[in-house]
């Protein structure tokens, strides 16, 4: 299965339709129904991210048989373990016989009370720590990792750090990964306004929730929250990180250019040339080592890849196909 196999009908080749349908409530309900029908044994589990950080996720085991392996799934910014793509990918992987852990990043998925500090995109160390804790608790062999959008960025950074962290990973597969945060910010500001408003509103709601839980630590007022995305990010960086400037913050989690050249874990990347959020131009300069593959579809939008009127998804099928492969495949 490759990006060339994604051939939606003509009426489904609009980037915005793909993006909106990809995370539509109908597909979300389909994912919930598929998980329910498979009746996996699912439980909440809090992982140790190190330094007192706690991250919560959902661990699901197939109802029958011995699992073939363990897959860690990472969601996008302001998504959660219950996001549509996370449910659908988990269902496909469970169907293939894998146990799945859907991790919530800090301050995602109604987990704001678990940690005092605010989420930001350079918090890779706690995700590495959580993955190591997960492997120690559940893993009997190498673990595979899948990610979407910002979660794809985290998944690839996790793979870069895995050898030094003593973490054995068999495969990484990512859909529409964020490569260059600065260019993505520019693209969102210059692109279709509803996407920027969507992320702004979700982030503001998250910050309000954090303020409610920890008013003594987060005393920012509504004037702060009224800022647009770039200025709100600058406020976060200057007051809640050690990066000092927005440019250094963006550079801290960029994986553009040659930053993935040192990957020692087989990786597959799927993106769409018409992605309205992640500029496809970012992938032109990407340097990947042998054993890694980039696939670009002409269509798909941002994490959409809807195949037909029944809203079947190529993205979750591709994810399960990649993560079920052996490293030599």
C-alpha positions in Angstrom: 0.0 0.0 0.0 1.4 3.4 -1.1 0.2 6.9 -1.5 -0.5 6.0 -5.2 -3.2 3.7 -4.0 -5.2 6.7 -2.6 -7.6 7.5 -5.5 -10.6 9.4 -4.2 -13.4 10.3 -6.6 -13.2 13.7 -8.3 -15.7 15.3 -6.0 -13.6 14.3 -3.0 -10.4 15.9 -4.3 -10.9 19.3 -2.6 -8.4 20.0 0.2 -10.9 21.6 2.5 -13.5 18.9 2.1 -10.9 16.3 2.8 -9.7 18.1 5.9 -13.2 18.7 7.3 -14.5 15.2 6.5 -11.4 13.5 7.9 -12.3 14.6 11.4 -16.0 14.8 11.0 -18.4 13.5 13.8 -19.6 10.8 11.4 -16.1 9.4 11.2 -15.6 9.9 14.9 -18.7 7.8 15.6 -17.5 5.2 13.2 -14.2 4.9 15.1 -16.1 4.6 18.4 -18.4 1.9 17.0 -15.5 -0.1 15.5 -13.7 -0.1 18.8 -16.9 -1.1 20.6 -17.5 -4.0 18.2 -14.0 -5.4 18.7 -14.5 -5.3 22.4 -10.9 -4.8 23.3 -9.8 -4.7 27.0 -9.2 -1.0 27.5 -8.0 0.8 30.6 -6.7 4.3 31.5 -3.0 4.3 32.5 -0.9 7.2 33.8 2.7 7.1 32.6 5.7 8.7 34.2 7.2 11.3 32.0 10.0 12.1 34.4 10.5 15.2 36.6 7.1 14.6 38.2 5.2 14.8 34.9 2.3 12.5 34.5 0.7 11.7 31.1 -2.5 9.7 30.8 -3.5 7.4 27.9 -5.7 4.6 26.9 -4.3 1.0 26.7 -6.3 -1.4 24.5 -5.6 -5.1 24.1 -7.3 -7.3 21.5 -10.1 -9.4 22.9 -8.6 -12.6 21.6 -5.2 -14.0 21.0 -1.7 -13.0 22.0 -0.9 -9.5 20.7 1.7 -9.3 17.9 3.3 -6.2 19.4 2.7 -2.8 21.0 1.9 0.4 19.1 2.1 3.9 20.7 -0.2 6.5 18.9 0.4 10.3 19.2 -2.3 12.8 18.4 -2.1 16.3 16.9 -2.2 19.7 18.6 -5.4 20.2 20.6 -6.5 16.7 19.7 -6.6 13.8 22.1 -6.5 10.0 22.6 -10.2 10.1 21.5 -9.6 12.1 18.3 -11.3 10.6 15.2 -8.0 9.5 13.5 -6.8 8.0 16.8 -9.9 5.9 17.2 -9.8 4.7 13.6 -6.1 3.9 13.6 -6.4 2.1 16.9 -9.3 0.0 15.5 -7.3 -1.0 12.5 -4.3 -2.0 14.6 -6.4 -3.9 17.1 -8.0 -5.8 14.1 -4.5 -6.7 13.0 -3.7 -8.1 16.4 -1.7 -5.3 18.0 -2.2 -3.8 21.4 -2.4 0.0 21.3 -1.6 2.8 23.6 -3.2 6.2 22.7 -1.3 8.8 24.7 -2.6 12.3 25.6 0.0 15.0 25.6 0.1 17.3 28.6 -3.1 19.5 28.8 -4.9 17.4 26.1 -7.9 15.2 26.5 -9.1 16.8 29.7 -5.9 16.0 31.6 -5.1 19.6 32.6 -5.2 18.7 36.3 -2.3 16.2 36.1 0.5 18.8 35.7 0.9 22.4 36.8 2.9 23.7 33.9 1.5 24.6 30.5 1.9 22.4 27.4 4.2 23.5 24.6 5.6 21.8 21.6 9.2 21.5 22.9 8.2 19.1 25.7 9.7 16.1 23.9 11.6 14.8 27.0 8.4 14.0 28.9 7.0 12.1 25.8 10.3 10.1 25.6 10.0 9.4 29.4 6.4 8.3 29.0 7.3 6.0 26.1 10.1 4.4 28.1 7.8 3.9 31.1 5.2 2.3 28.7 7.9 0.0 27.2 9.1 -1.0 30.7 5.6 -1.8 31.9 4.1 -3.5 28.8 6.7 -4.2 26.2 8.3 -7.5 25.6 9.9 -6.4 22.4 10.4 -3.3 20.2 7.5 -0.9 20.1 6.1 0.9 17.0 5.0 4.5 17.0 2.4 6.3 14.9 1.6 10.0 14.9 -0.5 12.7 13.2 0.4 16.3 12.5 2.2 17.7 15.6 2.0 14.1 16.9 3.9 13.1 13.8 6.6 15.6 14.7 6.8 14.2 18.2 6.9 10.7 16.9 9.9 11.4 14.7 11.7 13.3 17.5 11.0 10.4 19.8 12.6 8.1 17.2 15.7 10.4 17.0 16.1 10.2 20.8 15.2 6.5 21.2 18.7 5.0 21.0 20.1 7.4 23.6 17.0 6.8 25.8 17.5 3.0 25.6 14.1 2.7 23.9 13.7 0.0 21.2 11.5 1.1 18.4 10.7 -1.2 15.4 8.9 1.3 13.1 7.6 4.9 13.0 4.7 6.0 10.7 3.4 9.5 10.5 0.6 11.3 8.6 1.0 14.9 7.7 3.8 15.6 10.1 4.7 19.2 11.0 8.3 19.8 9.9 9.0 23.6 10.1 6.9 25.4 12.8 7.8 28.8 11.5 6.6 28.1 8.0 3.5 26.4 9.2 2.6 29.5 11.3 3.0 31.6 8.1 0.9 29.2 6.1 -1.9 29.2 8.7 -1.9 33.0 8.9 -2.0 33.3 5.1 -4.4 30.4 4.5 -8.1 29.6 5.0 -9.1 31.6 8.1 -11.3 28.9 9.7 -8.3 26.7 10.4 -6.5 29.4 12.4 -9.6 30.3 14.3 -10.3 26.6 15.1 -6.8 26.2 16.7 -7.0 29.6 18.4 -10.3 28.8 20.0 -9.3 25.3 21.1 -6.1 26.6 22.6 -7.9 29.5 24.4 -10.3 27.0 26.0 -7.4 24.8 27.1 -5.6 27.8 28.7 -8.8 28.9 30.5 -9.2 25.4 31.9 -5.6 25.6 33.2 -6.2 29.0 34.8 -9.3 27.6 36.6 -7.3 24.7 38.0 -4.1 26.6 38.9 -5.1 30.3 39.4 -2.1 30.9 41.7 0.3 29.9 38.9 -1.6 31.0 35.8 -3.0 34.4 36.5 -3.2 35.7 32.9 -6.3 37.6 32.0 -8.7 37.5 29.1 -6.7 40.2 27.3 -3.9 37.7 26.9 -6.3 35.1 25.6 -7.7 37.6 23.1 -4.4 37.7 21.2 -4.0 36.0 17.8 -2.0 32.9 17.4 1.4 34.3 16.8 1.3 36.8 19.6 -0.3 34.3 22.0 2.5 31.9 21.1 5.1 34.6 21.8 3.5 35.3 25.2 3.8 31.6 26.0 7.4 31.4 24.9 8.5 34.5 26.8 6.8 33.7 30.1 6.6 29.9 30.2 9.7 28.6 28.5 13.5 29.2 28.5 13.7 29.9 24.8 13.4 33.6 25.0 12.3 34.3 21.4 9.7 32.9 19.1 12.4 32.0 16.5 14.4 29.9 19.0 11.2 28.2 20.2 10.2 27.3 16.6 13.7 26.1 15.9 13.6 23.9 19.0 11.0 21.5 17.6 11.7 21.9 13.9 12.6 18.6 12.1 13.0 20.3 8.7 16.0 20.0 6.3 18.6 17.6 7.5 17.4 17.1 11.1 16.1 13.6 10.5 19.2 12.5 8.7 20.4 10.7 11.8 17.3 8.5 12.2 18.2 5.0 13.2 14.5 3.7 13.2 12.7 2.8 9.9 10.2 5.6 9.2 7.4 6.1 6.8 5.9 9.6 6.1 2.6 10.2 4.4 1.5 13.7 3.4 -0.7 15.5 0.9 0.4 18.0 -1.7 -2.8 19.9 -1.1 -2.4 20.0 2.8 -3.8 23.5 3.8 -2.0 23.4 7.1 1.5 21.8 6.5 3.2 23.3 3.4 4.2 20.5 1.0 7.2 22.6 0.1 8.7 21.8 3.4 9.2 18.2 2.3 11.3 19.1 -0.8 14.4 19.8 1.3 13.8 16.9 3.8 16.9 14.6 4.2 16.0 11.0 5.2 18.4 8.2 5.7 18.1 4.7 4.1 15.2 2.8 5.6 12.9 5.8 5.6 10.3 6.6 3.0 8.4 9.8 2.1 5.1 9.4 0.2 3.2 12.4 -1.1 -0.4 12.1 -2.4 -1.8 14.7 -4.7 -4.9 14.8 -2.5 -5.8 14.2 1.2 -5.9 17.7 2.8 -4.7 17.8 6.4 -5.0 14.3 8.0 -8.0 13.6 5.8 -7.4 10.9 3.1 -11.1 10.1 2.9 -11.7 7.5 0.2 -15.4 7.5 -0.7 -18.9 8.6 0.2 -19.0 6.0 3.0 -16.1 8.0 4.6 -13.7 5.1 4.6 -10.2 6.3 5.4 -6.9 5.5 3.6 -4.9 7.2 6.3 -5.8 4.6 9.0 -5.3 1.7 6.6 -1.9 3.1 5.6 -0.9 3.6 9.3 -1.8 0.0 10.2 -0.1 -1.4 7.1 3.1 0.5 7.9 3.2 -0.3 11.6 2.4 -4.0 11.1 5.5 -4.4 8.9 8.8 -5.9 10.1 11.8 -3.5 10.0 13.1 -5.3 6.9 9.9 -5.0 4.9 
